[in-house]
Amino acid sequence: MDSNTITVRIIDTREAADAVVAFLLSPQAFDDERPTPGEEEHFRTLPYMALEGKTIYWYATDAAGAVVAATGVAENEQRTGGYTWDYLVVRRDYRRGGLALRLAGEMLDCLTARGARFLVTYTCDLPVYDGVRRLFERLGFTLNGRLPHYYFDGEDRLIYYLNLRPTDSLQR
């Protein structure tokens, strides 16, 4: 991967949302071949929600214009500056080149500029997700919880938290 040929954008057109959805549903997106029905629905809908301002979705394209990575966030239901990060996905042949870190950096810069207070994200405890867990830890996230058998029997959900205002007191 030549990082000079990668362009990162925010979804702002129907065509971009279509391309990201097609990428998320492609066999090159995820290593876990058993998405839940809810995840499949997310892949089909969350990028379009960016057009309505309900999510923010970033995507990366190669020199030919093909989507090679995507990620998104949404403000939580309390609307008090907390965000949820969903689906950081990098095409298999573009992994280990810093693209996940680049997308995460764009997202964190955006959230900081918006005055976001914190970011919560989730992943599965299966070994196939070891890489994303390492990325969360590298970015400063802490593991804050585990929900047993959340995705399927034997697949726990791990909850990660990042304080985006580390100098703020978290006491009331």
Phi and psi in degrees as GROMACS dihedral restraints (atoms count N, CA, C in turn):
[ dihedral_restraints ]
;  ai    aj    ak    al  type     phi  dphi    fc
    3     4     5     6     1   -97.7    20    10
    4     5     6     7     1   109.2    20    10
    6     7     8     9     1   -63.0    20    10
    7     8     9    10     1   -19.0    20    10
    9    10    11    12     1   -72.4    20    10
   10    11    12    13     1   -17.3    20    10
   12    13    14    15     1   -96.9    20    10
   13    14    15    16     1     0.3    20    10
   15    16    17    18     1   -94.4    20    10
   16    17    18    19     1   131.9    20    10
   18    19    20    21     1  -118.2    20    10
   19    20    21    22     1   132.0    20    10
   21    22    23    24     1  -106.8    20    10
   22    23    24    25     1   131.9    20    10
   24    25    26    27     1  -135.5    20    10
   25    26    27    28     1   165.9    20    10
   27    28    29    30     1  -101.6    20    10
   28    29    30    31     1   138.7    20    10
   30    31    32    33     1   -61.7    20    10
   31    32    33    34     1   122.9    20    10
   33    34    35    36     1  -141.6    20    10
   34    35    36    37     1     7.5    20    10
   36    37    38    39     1  -137.5    20    10
   37    38    39    40     1   158.3    20    10
   39    40    41    42     1   -61.0    20    10
   40    41    42    43     1   -39.0    20    10
   42    43    44    45     1   -62.6    20    10
   43    44    45    46     1   -41.0    20    10
   45    46    47    48     1   -65.2    20    10
   46    47    48    49     1   -43.8    20    10
   48    49    50    51     1   -61.2    20    10
   49    50    51    52     1   -42.8    20    10
   51    52    53    54     1   -58.0    20    10
   52    53    54    55     1   -44.8    20    10
   54    55    56    57     1   -65.6    20    10
   55    56    57    58     1   -39.1    20    10
   57    58    59    60     1   -68.8    20    10
   58    59    60    61     1   -41.6    20    10
   60    61    62    63     1   -60.0    20    10
   61    62    63    64     1   -46.4    20    10
   63    64    65    66     1   -59.1    20    10
   64    65    66    67     1   -40.9    20    10
   66    67    68    69     1   -63.2    20    10
   67    68    69    70     1   -49.2    20    10
   69    70    71    72     1   -60.5    20    10
   70    71    72    73     1   -30.4    20    10
   72    73    74    75     1   -88.7    20    10
   73    74    75    76     1    -3.9    20    10
   75    76    77    78     1   -78.6    20    10
   76    77    78    79     1   157.8    20    10
   78    79    80    81     1   -71.1    20    10
   79    80    81    82     1   -10.5    20    10
   81    82    83    84     1   -88.4    20    10
   82    83    84    85     1    -3.0    20    10
   84    85    86    87     1   -85.5    20    10
   85    86    87    88     1   -54.9    20    10
   87    88    89    90     1  -115.8    20    10
   88    89    90    91     1   143.2    20    10
   90    91    92    93     1   -82.4    20    10
   91    92    93    94     1   -31.9    20    10
   93    94    95    96     1   -75.9    20    10
   94    95    96    97     1   116.4    20    10
   96    97    98    99     1   -92.0    20    10
   97    98    99   100     1    12.8    20    10
   99   100   101   102     1  -124.0    20    10
  100   101   102   103     1    69.3    20    10
  102   103   104   105     1   -67.2    20    10
  103   104   105   106     1   148.9    20    10
  105   106   107   108     1   -74.8    20    10
  106   107   108   109     1   161.6    20    10
  108   109   110   111     1   -57.3    20    10
  109   110   111   112     1   -34.8    20    10
  111   112   113   114     1   -68.4    20    10
  112   113   114   115     1   -37.7    20    10
  114   115   116   117     1   -65.0    20    10
  115   116   117   118     1   -43.8    20    10
  117   118   119   120     1   -58.6    20    10
  118   119   120   121     1   -40.2    20    10
  120   121   122   123     1   -63.7    20    10
  121   122   123   124     1   -41.7    20    10
  123   124   125   126     1   -59.6    20    10
  124   125   126   127     1   -45.2    20    10
  126   127   128   129     1   -58.0    20    10
  127   128   129   130     1   -34.9    20    10
  129   130   131   132     1   -83.4    20    10
  130   131   132   133     1   -18.7    20    10
  132   133   134   135     1  -119.7    20    10
  133   134   135   136     1   -37.4    20    10
  135   136   137   138     1   -57.8    20    10
  136   137   138   139     1   -42.2    20    10
  138   139   140   141     1   -59.9    20    10
  139   140   141   142     1   -34.7    20    10
  141   142   143   144     1   -71.2    20    10
  142   143   144   145     1   -28.7    20    10
  144   145   146   147     1   -65.2    20    10
  145   146   147   148     1   -21.5    20    10
  147   148   149   150     1   -63.9    20    10
  148   149   150   151     1   -31.4    20    10
  150   151   152   153     1   -69.8    20    10
  151   152   153   154     1   -20.8    20    10
  153   154   155   156     1   -98.5    20    10
  154   155   156   157     1     1.1    20    10
  156   157   158   159     1    78.7    20    10
  157   158   159   160     1    12.9    20    10
  159   160   161   162     1   -89.8    20    10
  160   161   162   163     1   -18.7    20    10
  162   163   164   165     1  -138.8    20    10
  163   164   165   166     1   168.0    20    10
  165   166   167   168     1  -123.1    20    10
  166   167   168   169     1   124.9    20    10
  168   169   170   171     1  -124.4    20    10
  169   170   171   172     1   129.1    20    10
  171   172   173   174     1  -105.4    20    10
  172   173   174   175     1   147.4    20    10
  174   175   176   177     1  -143.9    20    10
  175   176   177   178     1   152.8    20    10
  177   178   179   180     1  -117.3    20    10
  178   179   180   181     1   140.2    20    10
  180   181   182   183     1  -122.3    20    10
  181   182   183   184     1   151.8    20    10
  183   184   185   186     1   -87.4    20    10
  184   185   186   187     1  -175.1    20    10
  186   187   188   189     1   -60.6    20    10
  187   188   189   190     1   -27.5    20    10
  189   190   191   192     1   -86.0    20    10
  190   191   192   193     1    -3.9    20    10
  192   193   194   195     1    90.7    20    10
  193   194   195   196     1     5.4    20    10
  195   196   197   198     1   -79.1    20    10
  196   197   198   199     1   139.9    20    10
  198   199   200   201     1   -70.6    20    10
  199   200   201   202     1   126.9    20    10
  201   202   203   204     1  -120.5    20    10
  202   203   204   205     1    -4.9    20    10
  204   205   206   207     1  -165.5    20    10
  205   206   207   208     1   155.2    20    10
  207   208   209   210     1  -158.3    20    10
  208   209   210   211     1   152.6    20    10
  210   211   212   213     1  -158.8    20    10
  211   212   213   214     1   158.5    20    10
  213   214   215   216     1  -152.6    20    10
  214   215   216   217     1   159.3    20    10
  216   217   218   219     1  -135.3    20    10
  217   218   219   220     1   160.2    20    10
  219   220   221   222     1  -143.8    20    10
  220   221   222   223     1   142.9    20    10
  222   223   224   225     1   -66.6    20    10
  223   224   225   226     1   143.7    20    10
  225   226   227   228     1   -70.7    20    10
  226   227   228   229     1   170.8    20    10
  228   229   230   231     1   -64.7    20    10
  229   230   231   232     1   -20.2    20    10
  231   232   233   234     1   -77.0    20    10
  232   233   234   235     1   -20.6    20    10
  234   235   236   237     1    56.6    20    10
  235   236   237   238     1    41.5    20    10
  237   238   239   240     1  -118.9    20    10
  238   239   240   241     1    25.4    20    10
  240   241   242   243     1    96.2    20    10
  241   242   243   244     1     6.1    20    10
  243   244   245   246     1   -94.7    20    10
  244   245   246   247     1   140.8    20    10
  246   247   248   249     1  -127.9    20    10
  247   248   249   250     1   154.4    20    10
  249   250   251   252     1  -115.2    20    10
  250   251   252   253     1   132.7    20    10
  252   253   254   255     1  -104.6    20    10
  253   254   255   256     1   124.8    20    10
  255   256   257   258     1  -123.4    20    10
  256   257   258   259     1   141.7    20    10
  258   259   260   261     1    54.3    20    10
  259   260   261   262     1    74.6    20    10
  261   262   263   264     1   -85.0    20    10
  262   263   264   265     1   114.2    20    10
  264   265   266   267     1  -130.6    20    10
  265   266   267   268     1   127.5    20    10
  267   268   269   270     1  -124.5    20    10
  268   269   270   271     1   130.3    20    10
  270   271   272   273     1   -54.0    20    10
  271   272   273   274     1   140.5    20    10
  273   274   275   276     1   -49.5    20    10
  274   275   276   277     1   -44.5    20    10
  276   277   278   279     1   -79.1    20    10
  277   278   279   280     1     2.1    20    10
  279   280   281   282     1  -113.3    20    10
  280   281   282   283     1     4.6    20    10
  282   283   284   285     1   -75.7    20    10
  283   284   285   286     1   157.7    20    10
  285   286   287   288     1    69.4    20    10
  286   287   288   289     1    22.0    20    10
  288   289   290   291     1  -117.3    20    10
  289   290   291   292     1     8.5    20    10
  291   292   293   294     1    92.8    20    10
  292   293   294   295     1     2.1    20    10
  294   295   296   297     1   -68.3    20    10
  295   296   297   298     1   -39.1    20    10
  297   298   299   300     1   -61.6    20    10
  298   299   300   301     1   -42.7    20    10
  300   301   302   303     1   -65.2    20    10
  301   302   303   304     1   -38.8    20    10
  303   304   305   306     1   -63.8    20    10
  304   305   306   307     1   -46.3    20    10
  306   307   308   309     1   -63.1    20    10
  307   308   309   310     1   -43.6    20    10
  309   310   311   312     1   -61.1    20    10
  310   311   312   313     1   -40.3    20    10
  312   313   314   315     1   -62.8    20    10
  313   314   315   316     1   -43.0    20    10
  315   316   317   318     1   -59.7    20    10
  316   317   318   319     1   -44.4    20    10
  318   319   320   321     1   -64.1    20    10
  319   320   321   322     1   -47.5    20    10
  321   322   323   324     1   -64.1    20    10
  322   323   324   325     1   -38.1    20    10
  324   325   326   327     1   -60.9    20    10
  325   326   327   328     1   -43.8    20    10
  327   328   329   330     1   -62.9    20    10
  328   329   330   331     1   -46.0    20    10
  330   331   332   333     1   -65.5    20    10
  331   332   333   334     1   -38.7    20    10
  333   334   335   336     1   -62.9    20    10
  334   335   336   337     1   -43.4    20    10
  336   337   338   339     1   -63.0    20    10
  337   338   339   340     1   -30.3    20    10
  339   340   341   342     1   -82.0    20    10
  340   341   342   343     1    -5.9    20    10
  342   343   344   345     1    79.6    20    10
  343   344   345   346     1    23.3    20    10
  345   346   347   348     1   -60.3    20    10
  346   347   348   349     1   145.9    20    10
  348   349   350   351     1   -91.3    20    10
  349   350   351   352     1   -40.7    20    10
  351   352   353   354     1  -155.3    20    10
  352   353   354   355     1   166.4    20    10
  354   355   356   357     1  -134.9    20    10
  355   356   357   358     1   130.3    20    10
  357   358   359   360     1  -114.8    20    10
  358   359   360   361     1   140.4    20    10
  360   361   362   363     1  -143.8    20    10
  361   362   363   364     1   167.2    20    10
  363   364   365   366     1  -137.3    20    10
  364   365   366   367     1   156.2    20    10
  366   367   368   369     1  -156.4    20    10
  367   368   369   370     1   173.1    20    10
  369   370   371   372     1   -90.9    20    10
  370   371   372   373     1   156.3    20    10
  372   373   374   375     1   -88.0    20    10
  373   374   375   376     1     3.2    20    10
  375   376   377   378     1   -66.2    20    10
  376   377   378   379     1   151.2    20    10
  378   379   380   381     1   -56.4    20    10
  379   380   381   382     1   -29.9    20    10
  381   382   383   384     1   -61.1    20    10
  382   383   384   385     1   -17.8    20    10
  384   385   386   387     1  -100.6    20    10
  385   386   387   388     1    10.5    20    10
  387   388   389   390     1   -55.6    20    10
  388   389   390   391     1   -42.0    20    10
  390   391   392   393     1   -62.1    20    10
  391   392   393   394     1   -43.9    20    10
  393   394   395   396     1   -70.7    20    10
  394   395   396   397     1   -33.0    20    10
  396   397   398   399     1   -64.6    20    10
  397   398   399   400     1   -40.7    20    10
  399   400   401   402     1   -61.9    20    10
  400   401   402   403     1   -39.6    20    10
  402   403   404   405     1   -62.8    20    10
  403   404   405   406     1   -45.6    20    10
  405   406   407   408     1   -56.6    20    10
  406   407   408   409     1   -45.3    20    10
  408   409   410   411     1   -65.9    20    10
  409   410   411   412     1   -39.2    20    10
  411   412   413   414     1   -61.6    20    10
  412   413   414   415     1   -34.6    20    10
  414   415   416   417     1   -80.9    20    10
  415   416   417   418     1    -4.9    20    10
  417   418   419   420     1   100.0    20    10
  418   419   420   421     1     5.7    20    10
  420   421   422   423     1   -68.5    20    10
  421   422   423   424     1   149.9    20    10
  423   424   425   426     1  -114.5    20    10
  424   425   426   427     1   144.1    20    10
  426   427   428   429     1   -76.0    20    10
  427   428   429   430     1   118.5    20    10
  429   430   431   432     1  -113.4    20    10
  430   431   432   433     1    -4.4    20    10
  432   433   434   435     1  -179.4    20    10
  433   434   435   436     1   166.9    20    10
  435   436   437   438     1  -140.8    20    10
  436   437   438   439     1   131.0    20    10
  438   439   440   441     1  -112.0    20    10
  439   440   441   442     1   107.6    20    10
  441   442   443   444     1   -63.4    20    10
  442   443   444   445     1   142.4    20    10
  444   445   446   447     1    53.7    20    10
  445   446   447   448     1    34.3    20    10
  447   448   449   450     1   -70.0    20    10
  448   449   450   451     1   -47.9    20    10
  450   451   452   453     1   -82.7    20    10
  451   452   453   454     1   -57.9    20    10
  453   454   455   456     1  -142.6    20    10
  454   455   456   457     1   168.6    20    10
  456   457   458   459     1   -54.1    20    10
  457   458   459   460     1   128.1    20    10
  459   460   461   462     1    86.3    20    10
  460   461   462   463     1     0.9    20    10
  462   463   464   465     1  -119.0    20    10
  463   464   465   466     1   104.2    20    10
  465   466   467   468     1   -84.8    20    10
  466   467   468   469     1   152.8    20    10
  468   469   470   471     1   -96.9    20    10
  469   470   471   472     1   129.5    20    10
  471   472   473   474     1  -103.8    20    10
  472   473   474   475     1   133.2    20    10
  474   475   476   477     1  -108.0    20    10
  475   476   477   478     1   125.0    20    10
  477   478   479   480     1  -116.6    20    10
  478   479   480   481     1   146.8    20    10
  480   481   482   483     1  -132.6    20    10
  481   482   483   484     1   139.6    20    10
  483   484   485   486     1  -132.6    20    10
  484   485   486   487     1   122.1    20    10
  486   487   488   489     1   -79.0    20    10
  487   488   489   490     1   118.2    20    10
  489   490   491   492     1   -88.3    20    10
  490   491   492   493     1    -3.3    20    10
  492   493   494   495     1  -127.5    20    10
  493   494   495   496     1    67.5    20    10
  495   496   497   498     1   -62.0    20    10
  496   497   498   499     1   -18.4    20    10
  498   499   500   501     1   -86.2    20    10
  499   500   501   502     1   -11.7    20    10
  501   502   503   504     1   -75.9    20    10
  502   503   504   505     1   146.1    20    10
  504   505   506   507     1   -77.2    20    10
  505   506   507   508     1   135.8    20    10
  507   508   509   510     1   -94.7    20    10
  508   509   510   511     1     6.2    20    10
  510   511   512   513     1   -88.9    20    10
  511   512   513   514     1   153.0    20    10
